[in-house]
Amino acid sequence: MRESVLTRLLMVLPVQAMIWAVLVVPSFYLIWLSFHASSFGADARFVGFANYARILSDGYFWRALWNTAIVVLVVVHLELLLGLGIALLFAQGVPFRRLLIAIVLAPYAVSEVAAVVMWRFLFDPDVGHVSYLLHALGLPGLEWAVTPAHGLVLVSLLSIWLHLPFTFMILYAARLALPGDVYEAAKIDGASLWQTFRRVTLPLLLPAMLMAMLFRLIFAFRLFSEVWLLTGGGPARSTEVVAVYLYLEAFRYNAFGGAAATGWVMVVASLLLAAPYLWRLAKEQRGDA
């Protein structure tokens, strides 16, 4: 018996060691670093909550946090609506479904750097094909390089395009897993398409929807590449998000303590945004139990 327990411990030891090395130890180090003033060529000096106080009194940080919250909420909910609509459409059966699924999943194979380069060219105000099409239709183009709101709109669209396959795969798999007899029963009872969706499909898909939204919210809150490569946080740091603010703290201003404090503020802020989804997901799980 003792040998069996020892064998099990030895089998999980490599995984536990990796978790501690990759997650736990760096997390504790960042907590320690957030209470110190640290930079290149200087010893870390304990400053207490000074890093947190400086960050929370910085107007650029609050602008970056506001931009992040707006982009995240827009991206997550629009992505959910699009993913749900496409998943339901494909589940009903459409011609060339396999080809269409491959087209929907294609952006997941594109690196973020390549995607940003492509979108910069397509939405270039002077020579971009999408900008030309918008002007041809009499619609205003996106002046994303000079107008902060346009820059955030383009970042949101790019993020949705890149990560829509993730949400779609979760919802499509969940829809295919639903039992067919409940739809047969709804049809026999004379339920319309809207009533079937509202009373049958939506309640059954709600746990998968909440899970997809939760994961995307966490991932989207770390938004960096799209903003950094597209606008660089400009003009005048007006399109900056929290991850870009953290990067500037660490690698432009060499304030490693402030960057560590920003990272923990990001964790707390993302948990606060995710709290309603976590609460509803826990409620759904208790209801299923």
C-alpha positions as semicolon CSV with decimal commas, in nm:
position;residue;x (nm);y (nm);z (nm)
1;M;0,000;0,000;0,000
2;R;0,280;0,239;0,094
3;E;0,464;0,156;-0,229
4;S;0,148;0,226;-0,429
5;V;0,106;0,570;-0,271
6;L;0,475;0,645;-0,326
7;T;0,448;0,539;-0,689
8;R;0,150;0,771;-0,745
9;L;0,334;1,060;-0,584
10;L;0,637;1,000;-0,803
11;M;0,414;0,993;-1,112
12;V;0,258;1,333;-1,039
13;L;0,581;1,488;-0,911
14;P;0,705;1,610;-1,255
15;V;0,374;1,784;-1,325
16;Q;0,366;1,944;-0,980
17;A;0,726;2,056;-1,018
18;M;0,645;2,215;-1,354
19;I;0,340;2,395;-1,209
20;W;0,547;2,531;-0,921
21;A;0,831;2,634;-1,152
22;V;0,609;2,800;-1,414
23;L;0,320;2,941;-1,207
24;V;0,357;2,937;-0,829
25;V;0,717;3,054;-0,782
26;P;0,693;3,338;-1,042
27;S;0,365;3,451;-0,883
28;F;0,522;3,478;-0,539
29;Y;0,822;3,655;-0,690
30;L;0,595;3,911;-0,859
31;I;0,416;3,972;-0,530
32;W;0,752;4,036;-0,365
33;L;0,869;4,254;-0,654
34;S;0,552;4,465;-0,650
35;F;0,648;4,591;-0,303
36;H;0,998;4,691;-0,411
37;A;1,152;4,958;-0,631
38;S;1,365;4,776;-0,885
39;S;1,543;4,873;-1,206
40;F;1,846;4,781;-1,415
41;G;2,173;4,801;-1,223
42;A;2,005;4,877;-0,890
43;D;1,924;4,659;-0,593
44;A;1,560;4,609;-0,508
45;R;1,445;4,847;-0,234
46;F;1,135;4,787;-0,023
47;V;0,877;5,063;-0,077
48;G;0,559;4,900;0,055
49;F;0,247;5,000;-0,135
50;A;0,416;5,292;-0,312
51;N;0,411;5,115;-0,650
52;Y;0,038;5,048;-0,620
53;A;-0,028;5,405;-0,506
54;R;0,168;5,548;-0,799
55;I;-0,013;5,330;-1,052
56;L;-0,359;5,395;-0,912
57;S;-0,295;5,769;-0,918
58;D;-0,170;5,764;-1,278
59;G;-0,422;5,894;-1,530
60;Y;-0,264;5,689;-1,809
61;F;-0,331;5,371;-1,613
62;W;-0,699;5,450;-1,565
63;R;-0,734;5,536;-1,933
64;A;-0,566;5,206;-2,023
65;L;-0,795;5,018;-1,783
66;W;-1,103;5,187;-1,928
67;N;-0,992;5,107;-2,283
68;T;-0,929;4,746;-2,184
69;A;-1,269;4,705;-2,018
70;I;-1,453;4,856;-2,317
71;V;-1,267;4,647;-2,573
72;V;-1,302;4,328;-2,369
73;L;-1,677;4,365;-2,313
74;V;-1,742;4,452;-2,678
75;V;-1,519;4,174;-2,810
76;V;-1,652;3,903;-2,577
77;H;-2,021;3,971;-2,634
78;L;-2,003;4,033;-3,010
79;E;-1,788;3,725;-3,048
80;L;-2,040;3,522;-2,851
81;L;-2,332;3,640;-3,067
82;L;-2,144;3,568;-3,390
83;G;-2,016;3,231;-3,268
84;L;-2,361;3,129;-3,147
85;G;-2,529;3,234;-3,471
86;I;-2,278;3,048;-3,689
87;A;-2,289;2,739;-3,465
88;L;-2,669;2,721;-3,481
89;L;-2,667;2,780;-3,857
90;F;-2,416;2,502;-3,919
91;A;-2,595;2,266;-3,680
92;Q;-2,913;2,306;-3,885
93;G;-2,726;2,192;-4,192
94;V;-2,601;2,415;-4,474
95;P;-2,449;2,331;-4,814
96;F;-2,070;2,287;-4,815
97;R;-2,069;2,279;-4,435
98;R;-1,721;2,124;-4,409
99;L;-1,575;2,391;-4,635
100;L;-1,751;2,668;-4,444
101;I;-1,627;2,530;-4,110
102;A;-1,273;2,530;-4,246
103;I;-1,315;2,893;-4,354
104;V;-1,446;2,993;-4,009
105;L;-1,156;2,814;-3,837
106;A;-0,890;2,954;-4,075
107;P;-0,809;3,270;-3,872
108;Y;-0,695;3,050;-3,583
109;A;-0,405;2,936;-3,800
110;V;-0,287;3,293;-3,862
111;S;-0,031;3,441;-3,625
112;E;-0,121;3,769;-3,458
113;V;0,174;3,947;-3,617
114;A;0,075;3,838;-3,969
115;A;-0,288;3,929;-3,899
116;V;-0,197;4,280;-3,783
117;V;0,024;4,338;-4,090
118;M;-0,257;4,221;-4,317
119;W;-0,522;4,435;-4,145
120;R;-0,296;4,741;-4,143
121;F;-0,273;4,712;-4,520
122;L;-0,644;4,640;-4,573
123;F;-0,753;4,934;-4,355
124;D;-0,484;5,177;-4,468
125;P;-0,666;5,511;-4,513
126;D;-0,489;5,580;-4,843
127;V;-0,436;5,247;-5,023
128;G;-0,631;4,992;-4,818
129;H;-0,885;4,781;-5,006
130;V;-1,141;4,793;-4,722
131;S;-1,101;5,170;-4,691
132;Y;-1,153;5,206;-5,068
133;L;-1,467;4,990;-5,049
134;L;-1,607;5,194;-4,761
135;H;-1,551;5,518;-4,952
136;A;-1,709;5,366;-5,264
137;L;-2,019;5,284;-5,059
138;G;-2,029;5,637;-4,922
139;L;-1,926;5,526;-4,574
140;P;-1,656;5,694;-4,365
141;G;-1,327;5,509;-4,335
142;L;-1,148;5,423;-4,014
143;E;-0,884;5,683;-3,934
144;W;-0,735;5,441;-3,684
145;A;-0,389;5,601;-3,684
146;V;-0,512;5,942;-3,566
147;T;-0,855;5,885;-3,408
148;P;-0,845;5,687;-3,080
149;A;-1,202;5,557;-3,108
150;H;-1,134;5,426;-3,461
151;G;-0,817;5,260;-3,339
152;L;-1,004;5,077;-3,063
153;V;-1,277;4,976;-3,311
154;L;-1,017;4,825;-3,544
155;V;-0,846;4,646;-3,254
156;S;-1,182;4,501;-3,148
157;L;-1,265;4,383;-3,501
158;L;-0,924;4,226;-3,539
159;S;-0,950;4,048;-3,205
160;I;-1,295;3,913;-3,293
161;W;-1,172;3,788;-3,630
162;L;-0,871;3,618;-3,475
163;H;-1,047;3,446;-3,185
164;L;-1,397;3,380;-3,316
165;P;-1,297;3,017;-3,403
166;F;-1,238;2,944;-3,034
167;T;-1,588;3,053;-2,931
168;F;-1,742;2,888;-3,236
169;M;-1,580;2,550;-3,164
170;I;-1,706;2,544;-2,805
171;L;-2,063;2,640;-2,900
172;Y;-2,078;2,420;-3,209
173;A;-1,959;2,114;-3,015
174;A;-2,209;2,190;-2,738
175;R;-2,492;2,227;-2,990
176;L;-2,411;1,897;-3,159
177;A;-2,409;1,728;-2,818
178;L;-2,768;1,829;-2,741
179;P;-3,015;1,538;-2,754
180;G;-3,242;1,534;-3,057
181;D;-3,546;1,406;-2,871
182;V;-3,601;1,740;-2,696
183;Y;-3,633;1,909;-3,036
184;E;-3,871;1,639;-3,154
185;A;-4,082;1,696;-2,843
186;A;-4,082;2,072;-2,903
187;K;-4,187;2,018;-3,264
188;I;-4,470;1,788;-3,159
189;D;-4,587;2,050;-2,906
190;G;-4,607;2,303;-3,190
191;A;-4,324;2,530;-3,072
192;S;-4,202;2,788;-3,323
193;L;-3,836;2,832;-3,413
194;W;-3,805;3,126;-3,172
195;Q;-3,979;2,937;-2,891
196;T;-3,756;2,634;-2,951
197;F;-3,446;2,852;-2,937
198;R;-3,559;3,042;-2,628
199;R;-3,702;2,750;-2,428
200;V;-3,480;2,462;-2,541
201;T;-3,157;2,560;-2,714
202;L;-3,061;2,863;-2,507
203;P;-3,103;2,703;-2,160
204;L;-2,916;2,390;-2,268
205;L;-2,633;2,589;-2,426
206;L;-2,603;2,838;-2,139
207;P;-2,323;2,653;-1,950
208;A;-2,115;2,629;-2,269
209;M;-2,183;2,995;-2,347
210;L;-2,074;3,101;-1,998
211;M;-1,760;2,890;-2,024
212;A;-1,672;3,037;-2,363
213;M;-1,733;3,392;-2,237
214;L;-1,525;3,330;-1,926
215;F;-1,225;3,200;-2,118
216;R;-1,245;3,474;-2,379
217;L;-1,278;3,743;-2,113
218;I;-0,961;3,620;-1,942
219;F;-0,773;3,595;-2,271
220;A;-0,901;3,926;-2,405
221;F;-0,804;4,112;-2,087
222;R;-0,441;4,030;-2,170
223;L;-0,480;4,198;-2,510
224;F;-0,138;4,321;-2,621
225;S;-0,017;4,221;-2,968
226;E;-0,307;4,372;-3,160
227;V;-0,274;4,711;-2,988
228;W;0,105;4,725;-2,977
229;L;0,156;4,627;-3,341
230;L;-0,139;4,828;-3,476
231;T;-0,130;5,159;-3,289
232;G;0,151;5,124;-3,035
233;G;-0,090;5,270;-2,781
234;G;-0,101;5,602;-2,968
235;P;-0,179;5,865;-3,055
236;A;-0,061;6,016;-2,726
237;R;-0,121;5,687;-2,541
238;S;-0,496;5,720;-2,605
239;T;-0,543;5,361;-2,730
240;E;-0,326;5,207;-2,462
241;V;-0,452;4,896;-2,280
242;V;-0,333;4,760;-1,948
243;A;-0,094;4,505;-2,101
244;V;0,072;4,781;-2,306
245;Y;0,093;4,999;-1,995
246;L;0,265;4,711;-1,812
247;Y;0,509;4,664;-2,102
248;L;0,601;5,033;-2,099
249;E;0,652;5,029;-1,723
250;A;0,889;4,734;-1,747
251;F;1,082;4,787;-2,069
252;R;1,065;5,159;-2,146
253;Y;1,075;5,310;-1,798
254;N;1,257;5,012;-1,635
255;A;1,020;5,025;-1,336
256;F;0,999;4,653;-1,266
257;G;0,825;4,700;-0,933
258;G;0,557;4,913;-1,096
259;A;0,518;4,657;-1,375
260;A;0,473;4,378;-1,120
261;A;0,213;4,584;-0,934
262;T;0,034;4,651;-1,264
263;G;0,026;4,278;-1,330
264;W;-0,147;4,207;-1,001
265;V;-0,392;4,490;-1,057
266;M;-0,469;4,327;-1,393
267;V;-0,540;3,998;-1,215
268;V;-0,779;4,164;-0,969
269;A;-0,954;4,365;-1,242
270;S;-1,000;4,059;-1,464
271;L;-1,142;3,863;-1,172
272;L;-1,388;4,142;-1,099
273;L;-1,500;4,144;-1,462
274;A;-1,526;3,765;-1,462
275;A;-1,710;3,746;-1,128
276;P;-2,065;3,768;-1,276
277;Y;-1,987;3,490;-1,524
278;L;-1,828;3,275;-1,252
279;W;-2,129;3,328;-1,026
280;R;-2,376;3,238;-1,300
281;L;-2,168;2,935;-1,403
282;A;-2,154;2,813;-1,044
283;K;-2,531;2,864;-1,019
284;E;-2,583;2,657;-1,334
285;Q;-2,360;2,381;-1,197
286;R;-2,552;2,375;-0,868
287;G;-2,874;2,358;-1,064
288;D;-2,748;2,059;-1,262
289;A;-2,636;1,886;-0,944
